[in-house]
Amino acid sequence: MLASPPLSQLSQLWRDAPLRMSAAALVLALGLQQAVVHSDLDDRIYAAWMRASVPAEEAGHGIGLFGYQAETQGKPLAGIGSNASGLAWNGDTGTLFLAINNPEQIVELSPRGEVLRRIELSGFSDVESLDWVGGSRFVLAEERRQALVLVDLNETQTRIARDQARSFSLGIEAGNNKGFEGIAWDPRDNGLYIARERDPMRLYKLLGLLDGGPNAQISLVADLPEEAGALAHNSDLSGLHFDPVSNSLLVLSDESRLLSEVRPNGRAVSFLELSRGWHGLEKDVPQAEGVAMDEEGTLYLVSEPNLFYVFKRGAGERR
């Protein structure tokens, strides 16, 4: 759930709001917030207040997660017992690709969550996330190895051997199975956002890996502006997706049951609560692990052990 904001955050949001409430109204809002702490009403008031606090111009250029509703929820994926993890949308094929980390494999899915194909991952270990990076190429992230593996996957392939793929090991703050839990391709600079799950939570960007051969200049960028928004409301990071239409980064947290939209300036401007009663959900999303979005703005989500979700914009809301 969304955490109640400290006074420092409230003050900052107050300064950012285009239409400022009177001092009396602010005091009333603070009092009401404290009166409904520990209730669902508290979350709803805070979400509504956060939505109103975002400048109209900034909100208009974003995705606007507040307006999404669940269309498919908790659909078990056929033949997949557990370990559903990262999720990616392939704009060329119009299909989804799901990472399974035990046994190591990729599963191609239709937008309705139907299993179309299974691809064995030979020699891979603890694959937690993946993303499509154009053409037939995908990047896979191995959590414990702290490695990114660049692979080619054609439309009929059913096996990928790690020893025939290009890999890059980072080894940043490695250990304790708290490594890469999400990657997202940014076509603007051909970079890769990388999320470290926790202990500590971090957001990085890797540049150069997708640009050339073994001699490409590769650099890792830390202290990103987006990191502040990615960490602000979350107790862990479990998945990422970059939307090239809005230039927003979607940040998923399974422990916080929250999907956040983070703008390039680092501000979290909209949220999708993954708890019962929000966005038409009949039950909590138990352990959200992967998120993807198609060109129409439809959101796809997977949760442990094998559950599939689809969220679409409300009636009258356009991409």
C-alpha positions in Angstrom: 0.0 0.0 0.0 1.0 3.6 -0.4 2.7 4.8 2.8 1.4 7.9 4.5 3.8 10.8 3.6 5.9 12.6 6.2 5.4 16.3 6.6 8.5 17.0 4.6 7.0 15.3 1.5 3.7 17.0 2.0 5.4 20.3 2.2 7.3 19.6 -1.0 4.2 18.5 -2.9 2.4 21.6 -1.6 5.1 23.8 -3.1 4.8 21.9 -6.4 1.0 22.1 -6.8 -0.2 24.6 -9.4 -3.3 25.6 -7.4 -2.4 26.1 -3.8 -4.8 25.3 -1.0 -5.4 27.7 1.7 -3.5 27.1 5.0 -6.8 26.2 6.7 -7.6 23.6 4.0 -4.1 22.1 4.3 -4.5 21.8 8.1 -7.9 20.1 7.5 -6.4 17.7 5.0 -3.6 16.7 7.4 -6.1 16.2 10.2 -8.3 14.0 8.0 -5.3 12.0 7.0 -4.4 11.2 10.5 -8.0 10.4 11.4 -8.1 7.6 8.8 -4.6 6.1 9.2 -4.5 2.3 9.0 -7.6 2.2 6.8 -8.2 1.8 3.1 -9.8 5.2 3.1 -6.4 6.6 4.1 -4.8 5.1 0.9 -7.6 6.4 -1.3 -7.5 9.9 0.1 -3.7 10.0 -0.3 -3.9 8.6 -3.9 -6.5 11.3 -4.8 -4.4 14.0 -3.2 -1.3 12.8 -5.0 -3.2 12.9 -8.3 -4.4 16.4 -7.7 -0.9 17.6 -6.7 0.7 16.7 -10.1 0.8 19.7 -12.4 -1.7 19.3 -15.3 1.0 19.7 -17.9 3.2 17.0 -16.4 0.2 14.6 -15.9 -0.9 15.2 -19.5 2.4 13.8 -20.8 2.4 10.8 -18.6 0.7 7.4 -18.7 -1.8 8.1 -15.9 -2.0 4.8 -14.0 -4.8 6.0 -11.8 -7.3 5.5 -14.7 -6.5 1.8 -15.3 -8.9 -1.1 -14.5 -8.2 -4.8 -14.3 -9.6 -6.7 -17.4 -8.0 -10.0 -16.6 -6.9 -10.9 -13.1 -5.2 -13.9 -11.6 -5.4 -16.1 -14.7 -3.2 -19.2 -14.1 -0.8 -19.7 -17.0 -1.3 -23.2 -18.5 1.5 -25.6 -17.8 3.5 -23.2 -15.6 3.5 -24.3 -12.0 5.6 -21.6 -10.4 8.5 -19.1 -10.7 6.9 -16.7 -13.2 9.3 -13.8 -13.2 10.2 -11.0 -15.7 7.9 -10.0 -18.6 8.6 -8.2 -21.9 6.5 -7.0 -24.8 7.8 -7.6 -28.3 6.4 -4.9 -30.6 7.4 -6.8 -33.8 5.6 -10.0 -32.9 2.8 -8.5 -30.8 3.4 -11.1 -28.1 4.8 -11.3 -24.6 7.9 -13.1 -23.4 8.0 -14.5 -19.8 11.1 -15.5 -17.9 10.9 -18.6 -15.7 13.8 -19.1 -13.3 13.4 -22.7 -12.4 13.6 -24.5 -14.7 15.3 -21.8 -16.7 13.2 -21.0 -19.8 11.4 -18.3 -21.7 7.7 -18.7 -22.5 6.1 -16.8 -25.3 2.5 -15.7 -24.5 -0.4 -14.2 -26.4 -1.8 -10.9 -25.1 -4.6 -13.1 -23.6 -2.1 -15.1 -21.6 -2.1 -18.2 -23.8 1.1 -20.2 -24.0 2.5 -20.1 -27.6 6.0 -21.5 -27.2 8.6 -22.5 -24.7 12.4 -21.8 -25.2 14.9 -23.8 -23.1 17.7 -21.7 -21.6 20.8 -24.0 -21.5 23.6 -23.0 -19.1 21.7 -20.1 -17.6 21.1 -19.6 -13.9 18.5 -17.6 -11.9 17.1 -15.6 -14.8 14.9 -13.1 -13.1 14.1 -10.6 -15.8 14.3 -9.9 -19.6 13.5 -7.2 -22.1 13.1 -7.0 -25.9 15.6 -4.6 -27.4 14.5 -4.5 -31.0 14.6 -7.0 -33.9 15.2 -10.5 -32.7 17.3 -9.5 -29.7 16.6 -9.8 -26.0 18.6 -9.1 -22.9 18.3 -11.5 -20.0 19.4 -10.7 -16.4 20.8 -13.4 -14.1 20.4 -12.3 -10.5 23.0 -14.2 -8.6 25.7 -13.9 -11.3 24.9 -10.2 -11.7 25.1 -10.7 -15.4 23.3 -9.5 -18.5 23.1 -11.9 -21.5 22.3 -10.6 -25.0 20.6 -13.3 -27.1 19.0 -13.6 -30.5 15.6 -15.4 -30.7 13.9 -16.1 -33.9 10.3 -17.0 -34.4 10.8 -20.8 -34.4 13.7 -21.2 -31.9 13.1 -23.5 -28.9 16.6 -23.4 -27.3 19.2 -20.8 -26.4 22.7 -21.8 -25.2 24.4 -19.4 -22.9 27.9 -20.2 -24.2 26.9 -19.0 -27.6 25.6 -15.7 -26.4 27.3 -12.4 -25.4 27.3 -11.7 -21.7 28.5 -8.9 -19.5 29.0 -9.2 -15.7 28.7 -6.2 -13.4 29.1 -7.6 -9.9 27.7 -4.4 -8.3 27.1 -4.9 -4.5 26.6 -8.6 -5.2 25.5 -11.2 -2.8 22.6 -12.7 -0.9 20.4 -13.2 -3.9 19.5 -9.5 -3.9 20.7 -8.7 -7.4 19.0 -7.6 -10.6 15.2 -7.9 -10.4 14.3 -5.8 -13.4 15.7 -4.4 -16.7 14.1 -2.1 -19.2 15.3 -0.9 -22.6 15.3 2.8 -23.4 15.4 3.2 -27.2 16.3 6.9 -26.8 19.9 6.1 -26.0 19.9 2.3 -26.4 20.5 2.0 -22.7 19.3 -0.4 -20.1 17.7 0.5 -16.8 18.7 -2.0 -14.1 16.9 -2.4 -10.8 18.5 -3.9 -7.7 15.9 -5.6 -5.6 16.9 -4.3 -2.1 19.6 -4.2 0.6 20.1 -1.6 -0.9 17.5 -0.8 -3.5 19.2 0.9 -6.5 18.5 2.0 -10.0 21.2 2.1 -12.6 21.5 2.7 -16.3 24.0 0.7 -18.5 25.1 2.4 -21.8 27.0 0.8 -24.7 26.1 -2.9 -24.3 23.7 -2.8 -27.2 25.7 -0.5 -29.5 28.4 -2.8 -30.9 30.6 -5.8 -30.5 33.0 -6.9 -27.8 35.0 -3.7 -27.9 32.1 -1.3 -27.3 32.5 1.3 -24.7 30.3 0.3 -21.8 29.5 2.6 -18.9 27.3 2.3 -15.8 25.4 5.4 -14.7 24.4 5.7 -11.0 22.5 8.4 -9.1 19.9 8.7 -11.8 17.2 11.3 -11.4 14.6 8.5 -11.7 16.0 6.7 -8.7 14.3 9.1 -6.2 10.8 8.4 -7.6 11.6 4.6 -8.0 12.4 4.3 -4.3 10.0 6.8 -2.8 7.1 4.6 -2.0 8.6 1.1 -2.3 10.2 -1.4 0.0 11.7 -3.4 -2.9 12.0 -3.3 -6.6 10.7 -6.3 -8.6 10.3 -5.2 -12.2 10.7 -2.3 -14.7 9.3 -1.2 -18.0 10.2 1.9 -20.1 7.4 3.5 -22.2 8.9 5.3 -25.2 5.7 7.2 -25.9 5.6 9.1 -22.6 9.2 8.6 -21.6 8.0 7.4 -18.3 9.6 4.5 -16.3 7.3 2.0 -14.7 8.6 0.6 -11.4 7.1 -2.5 -9.9 7.3 -3.5 -6.2 5.9 -6.8 -5.1 6.3 -6.1 -1.3 4.6 -2.7 -1.6 2.0 -4.1 -4.1 2.5 -1.0 -6.2 3.3 0.0 -9.8 4.7 3.6 -10.0 5.1 5.9 -13.0 8.3 7.8 -12.7 9.0 10.8 -15.0 12.5 11.8 -16.3 12.8 14.5 -13.6 12.5 11.7 -10.9 9.0 12.5 -9.8 6.5 9.6 -9.2 3.3 11.0 -10.8 0.8 8.1 -10.8 0.3 4.8 -9.2 -1.5 1.4 -9.8 -2.3 -0.2 -6.4 -2.2 -4.0 -6.6 -4.4 -4.6 -3.6 -8.0 -5.8 -3.4 -10.5 -3.1 -4.1 -8.2 -1.0 -6.2 -8.6 -0.8 -10.0 -11.3 -3.5 -10.0 -9.1 -6.1 -8.3 -11.1 -8.7 -6.5 -8.0 -10.1 -4.6 -4.5 -8.8 -3.8 -1.8 -9.5 -6.4 0.2 -11.9 -4.3 3.8 -11.3 -5.6 4.1 -9.1 -8.7 7.3 -10.0 -10.5 7.1 -8.6 -14.1 5.4 -5.8 -16.0 5.1 -4.8 -19.7 3.1 -2.4 -21.8 2.1 -2.5 -25.5 1.8 0.3 -28.0 -1.8 0.9 -27.1 -1.0 1.4 -23.5 -2.4 -1.9 -22.2 -0.5 -3.1 -19.2 0.4 -6.8 -18.6 1.6 -8.1 -15.2 2.7 -11.5 -13.9 2.8 -12.7 -10.3 4.2 -15.7 -8.5 3.5 -18.5 -8.8 1.9 -18.4 -12.3 -0.7 -15.6 -12.4 -1.4 -13.3 -15.4 -3.1 -9.9 -15.3 -4.2 -7.3 -17.9 -5.0 -3.7 -17.1 -6.6 -1.3 -19.5 -7.4 2.4 -19.5 -10.9 3.4 -18.4 -13.6 4.3 -20.9 -12.9 7.7 -22.5 -9.2 7.8 -21.7 -6.9 7.9 -24.6 -3.3 6.9 -25.2 
